[in-house]
Amino acid sequence: MHIRLGRASKVFTGMNKIWRSSVLTFKLKMRLYKSAVCSVATYAHEAWAPTEEAQKMIRSYNAKWLSAITGKLNATKEERVTEIKKQYKQPTYDLLAALRYRRCRWLGHILRMEEGRLLKDMVMTMDMPTSPAARLAAGTPRMGPPAPV
């Protein structure tokens, strides 16, 4: 994941003239951001472990990139930091939500595969989450209070 985000940073930096352009519309800049930077950053994201640390890292990179696109051209350091914090809390483009959506679509493709496919068999044998709601959704019996002795 670190390598993918590093490569995406290089792509983003290489497009600085585009981000600073006053001729291009914000909508076009966002389309370029999604297609050029986000696609490089999230390539093969299905294999990443969605840990809290990974989510913070993705959110941080996304906030930094978006603040450069949406921020003022001649902003002070304090204004840039404020913009990054704003983009971290309420991003213009939520990269994590896009990744969740893509993961769900990917899982849907796997679940629709015919029986006997290796990938489907592997996914179906994985440990299920242990939260009570997840166990109920998976159809496993609910663990109630211990039986009286």
Salt bridges, closest charged atoms under 4 A:
GLU46 OE2 - HIS45 ND1 3.86
GLU79 OE2 - LYS72 NZ 3.68
GLU83 OE1 - LYS86 NZ 3.92
GLU114 OE2 - ARG117 NH1 3.82
GLU115 OE2 - LYS120 NZ 2.97
